Amino acid sequence: NNFQRLGIRTHAYVQGMNLVYDDNRERDYYCRDHRGRLIPYHRGRKLCCPNNPWFREKLLRRVERACGEDVDGVHVARIRCTKAMLSRTITSAS
C-alpha cells in the first residue's frame, strides 16, 4: 500500500467506551447515573460501562478485527488497558 511504500506506519482506530445506542440495544452495555438514566456521550452515543462483561467482549471483538487488518497497530480511543487485558487481547488475536 502507499503508506508502507512511503515508510508511514498506520494504525486502526477503534471507538472506545461508547456505542451508538440505536445500533446496540441487544444488551445493556451502558453506564447510568444515580437516577438510572443513560449517560450521553455524543450525538446518539451513550457511555458504556468498563465493568460490563458484555461490553468488554464486544470491545475485544472489535480490537481483534482491527488486529486482522494490514496495519502497524491499533488505537483504542479514550481507554486505558491493564496489562492483563492487553495480554489477553494479544493472545486472543494471535
N, C-alpha and C positions, 0 to 999 in steps of 0.2 A: 504494500500500500504506500501511498505518497508520504505519509508521516514517517514510516520506518525508513524509507529511502532517504529522507532528509535528516534522519537521526533524531526525530522528535518522538518522545515517549508519550503514549496515550493511556488514559485511564477511563474505565467505565464509571458512570455516575449512578448511584443507587439512592433513591429518596429514602431518608432515614425514618424518623419517628412520627410519621404522619401518613395518612391514606386519604384518597378521595372517598368520602363517606358513601355517596350514592353507588359507587362501584364495589364497595366492600362491606356489604351488610350481612354476609353469610355467617359471620361470627362477631362477637363483641370484643373487638381489639382495643377499645378506646379508653382513654382516661376520662374521669368525671370529676366535677367539682364537688364541694361539700353538700350541694343540693341535688346531686345525681345528674347534672346536665353535662353533655359532651363539651369538651374544651375545643373551641375553634382554633385552627392553625392559619389557614389562608384559603380564601375562595373555594368553599366546598370541601376543604380538607379538615380533618379532625386529628387532634393529637392522640397518639397511640401510647399504650402502657408498656414500658420496657419490661415489666414483670409478668406480662401476659404470655403464657407459653404458646398460645396460638399465633400471636403476633411475632414472637421470636422465631418460630418455624417459618412463617411467611417471609420474614426478612432474610432468614438464612437461605431459603429457596431463591430469593432474588439475587443474593450475593453469589450463590453457586452458579446461577445462569450467567451472571456477569463474568465470572471467572472462566467460563467456557468461550468467551469472545476473544478475538485476536487483539488483546490489549496488554499493556505492561503492568497494570494494576487496577485496583477497584477502590473508588472513593465512596464511602457511605456518609451521606450528609448528616450533620448535626448529631453524631453519635460517637460515643467512646466505647470501645470494646475492651473487655477484660482479657488477660492473656488466655484464660480458659476458653472464652468464646472465640477468640481469634484462632486458637489452636484447633478447635472443633471445626471451624469454617475451612481452614486449610486442609485438614484431614478429610472432611466431607467432600471437598471439591477435587481431591486427588483421584 
